Amino acid sequence: MATRLTYLGAAGFDIEGPEHRILIDPFLSDNPAAPLSSDELDAPDVILVSHAAFDHYGDTAAIAKRTGAPVVCDAAVTAMLVDEGVPREQIQATTWGIVTEVAGIVVRPVECHHWSSGTLSDGRQVVGNPIAFIVETEPGVRIYHYGDTSFFDQTLLGRQYRPTVGLLGCTVPHELAARVPGPGRFLTGEMDADEAAQTAEMLGLKIAVACHYLSKDDAVERFLELVPTYDSTGTRQAVAPEVGDTLVVEGDRCTIEERSAA
């Protein structure tokens, strides 16, 4: 058995396990690095949305309406999906700690230090509680998606739930900075490379996967360098996929699948 994770850019992943397909934070239409369009995605069994930011919410409504896939998300994303015409009964709103089974997949929402805020078609603002997720795709493969969290002590999550693969933001997609209003300039994402590498140790990961970028920058390379320095096991694998790469997880290791020639 093997689990395959295709990196869609930003925090988006298309995860295919032996029995189920899980789509997380599908930001595609406005993603200049997207490896495919939302219409080209195979139908997922479930869509997980961490929060309402445009580069995470992305094409969720369009994919949900096209495929009928259920969505697990917070209150803000729920309101935005309903506003875009997704039936309410297709949406499972949840928050930290409320484990839910959807389409045969057990979804564990866990603590995420961030915010979730969006705008409806009539201009109203909606807010919710951002979510990180843990899902098991097959026995022994437990995937943690960071949900855009900032740095905090995740030792308890690691000890209790023992994720094996972590999808960890370590930078910011600089190509999208102009879409965020304000006079400042982003220097880091919600976690920087050092914080993300420490988070891999706190969670006790076997495989630490960098994300939250459209193209690799110095922070991504720094993450790859730092993961081994915090690794108390001496065996942790650090990976930074290019957008469009597929990681194949077998046991405690992963490889990057060779792409087919065009």
C-alpha positions in Angstrom: 0.0 0.0 0.0 1.1 3.6 -0.5 -0.3 7.1 0.0 0.2 9.7 -2.7 0.2 13.4 -2.0 0.2 15.9 -4.9 1.3 19.4 -4.1 -1.1 22.0 -5.6 0.8 25.1 -4.3 0.2 27.3 -1.3 -1.2 24.8 1.3 -3.1 22.7 -1.2 -2.8 18.9 -1.4 -4.6 16.2 -3.3 -4.1 13.1 -1.2 -4.9 9.6 -2.5 -4.8 6.7 -0.1 -5.6 3.1 -0.8 -9.3 3.6 -0.3 -10.0 7.4 -0.3 -9.1 10.7 -1.9 -8.8 13.8 0.3 -8.5 17.3 -1.0 -7.2 20.0 1.3 -7.2 23.8 0.7 -7.7 23.6 -3.2 -6.4 27.0 -4.4 -6.2 26.6 -8.2 -8.0 29.2 -10.4 -6.1 32.2 -9.0 -2.9 30.3 -8.5 -0.4 31.2 -11.2 1.6 28.0 -10.5 -1.4 25.6 -10.4 -0.5 22.3 -12.0 -4.1 21.8 -13.2 -7.5 23.4 -13.1 -10.2 22.7 -10.6 -12.2 21.0 -13.4 -9.4 18.6 -14.0 -9.2 17.3 -10.4 -10.6 13.8 -9.8 -13.6 13.9 -7.5 -12.5 13.7 -3.9 -14.3 11.8 -1.2 -14.0 14.8 1.1 -12.7 18.3 1.0 -11.0 19.8 4.0 -10.7 23.6 4.3 -8.6 25.0 7.0 -9.9 28.6 6.9 -11.4 31.3 4.8 -8.3 33.0 3.3 -8.5 33.2 -0.5 -5.4 31.0 -1.0 -6.9 28.2 1.2 -10.6 28.5 0.4 -9.7 28.8 -3.3 -12.0 26.7 -5.5 -13.7 24.8 -2.8 -17.3 25.9 -3.8 -16.8 25.1 -7.5 -15.3 21.6 -6.8 -18.0 20.8 -4.2 -20.8 21.8 -6.6 -19.3 19.9 -9.5 -18.5 16.7 -7.6 -20.9 16.7 -4.7 -18.0 16.0 -2.3 -18.7 16.8 1.3 -16.7 19.6 2.9 -15.3 19.8 6.4 -14.6 23.3 7.6 -15.2 26.1 10.1 -18.1 28.5 10.5 -16.7 31.2 8.2 -16.1 28.8 5.3 -19.5 27.2 5.9 -21.2 30.6 5.4 -19.1 31.3 2.3 -19.9 28.0 0.7 -23.7 28.4 1.3 -23.4 31.9 -0.1 -21.9 30.4 -3.3 -24.7 27.8 -3.6 -23.3 24.7 -2.0 -26.2 22.9 -0.2 -25.9 23.2 3.6 -26.4 19.5 4.0 -23.2 18.9 2.0 -21.1 20.8 4.6 -19.9 19.5 8.0 -18.9 22.5 10.2 -16.6 21.6 13.0 -13.8 22.9 15.2 -10.9 21.7 17.3 -11.5 18.5 19.1 -14.8 17.6 17.4 -13.8 14.5 15.4 -16.1 13.6 12.6 -16.4 10.7 10.1 -17.3 11.8 6.6 -17.5 9.5 3.6 -15.8 6.8 5.6 -12.9 9.1 6.5 -12.1 10.0 10.2 -11.2 13.7 10.3 -9.6 15.0 13.5 -9.6 18.8 13.7 -6.9 20.1 16.0 -5.6 23.4 17.4 -4.6 26.1 14.9 -3.3 29.6 15.9 -4.5 31.8 13.1 -7.7 33.5 12.0 -10.5 32.8 9.6 -12.3 35.7 8.0 -14.1 36.1 4.7 -16.6 38.3 2.8 -20.0 37.2 1.5 -21.5 38.4 -1.8 -23.5 41.1 0.0 -20.4 42.5 1.6 -20.9 41.1 5.1 -17.9 39.8 6.9 -17.9 36.3 8.4 -15.5 34.9 11.0 -14.7 31.4 12.2 -12.1 29.3 13.9 -9.2 28.1 11.7 -8.5 24.3 11.8 -5.5 22.1 11.4 -6.3 18.5 10.5 -5.1 15.0 11.2 -6.2 12.2 8.9 -5.1 8.5 8.6 -5.0 7.3 5.0 -3.9 3.8 5.8 -2.6 2.0 8.9 0.6 3.8 10.1 0.2 6.9 7.8 -1.3 9.7 9.8 -1.1 13.1 8.0 -1.1 16.4 9.8 -2.0 19.6 7.8 -1.0 22.7 9.7 -3.9 24.8 8.6 -1.8 28.0 8.5 -1.0 27.9 12.2 1.6 30.1 13.8 4.2 28.7 16.2 3.1 27.2 19.5 4.0 24.2 21.6 2.6 21.1 19.7 4.3 18.5 21.9 0.9 17.4 23.3 -0.5 16.9 19.8 2.5 14.9 18.8 2.4 12.7 22.0 -1.4 12.1 21.8 -2.0 11.6 18.0 1.4 10.6 16.7 1.2 12.0 13.2 3.8 10.5 10.8 3.7 13.0 7.9 3.5 16.7 8.5 2.5 19.4 5.9 4.2 22.4 7.4 4.1 26.0 6.1 7.6 27.5 6.4 7.4 30.6 4.2 4.8 32.8 2.4 3.7 32.8 -1.2 5.3 36.1 -2.2 3.7 36.1 -5.6 0.3 36.7 -3.8 1.4 39.5 -1.5 -0.1 42.2 -3.7 -3.6 40.8 -3.1 -3.3 41.5 0.7 -4.0 45.2 1.4 -1.9 47.3 3.8 1.4 49.3 4.0 3.6 46.5 5.3 5.8 43.9 3.6 5.5 40.3 4.7 8.8 38.9 5.9 7.6 35.5 6.9 4.6 33.3 6.7 2.7 32.2 9.8 5.7 30.1 10.7 9.3 30.7 9.6 11.7 28.0 8.6 13.1 27.6 12.1 9.7 27.4 13.7 8.4 24.9 11.2 11.5 22.7 11.8 10.9 22.8 15.5 7.3 21.9 15.0 8.3 18.8 13.1 10.2 17.8 16.2 7.4 18.6 18.6 5.0 16.5 16.5 7.5 13.6 16.3 7.1 13.4 12.5 8.7 10.7 10.3 8.4 12.9 7.2 8.3 16.8 7.3 7.0 18.3 4.1 7.4 22.0 3.4 4.6 24.0 1.9 2.9 27.5 1.7 4.8 28.6 -1.4 4.3 28.7 -5.2 8.1 28.7 -5.9 10.8 27.8 -3.5 12.7 30.5 -1.7 15.6 30.8 0.8 13.2 30.0 3.6 12.3 26.6 2.1 16.0 25.7 1.7 16.5 26.8 5.3 13.7 24.5 6.4 15.5 21.5 4.8 18.7 22.4 6.5 17.1 22.9 9.9 14.9 19.9 10.2 17.9 17.6 10.9 19.3 19.9 13.5 16.2 19.5 15.7 15.6 15.8 15.0 16.1 13.8 18.2 15.5 10.6 16.3 18.2 11.0 13.6 15.8 9.5 11.0 13.4 12.3 10.1 13.0 13.0 6.3 12.6 16.6 5.2 11.0 17.2 1.7 10.2 20.3 -0.2 8.2 19.4 -3.3 7.8 21.6 -6.4 4.2 22.6 -7.2 2.8 19.6 -9.1 5.1 17.0 -7.5 3.6 13.9 -6.1 5.1 12.4 -2.9 4.7 8.6 -2.5 4.6 7.6 1.1 5.6 4.1 1.9 6.2 3.4 5.6 8.4 6.0 7.2 9.9 7.4 3.9 8.6 9.1 0.8 9.9 9.6 -2.7 9.0 12.1 -5.4 7.2 10.4 -8.2 8.8 11.0 -11.6 6.5 13.0 -13.8 5.3 11.7 -17.1 6.7 13.3 -20.2 4.3 15.7 -21.9 
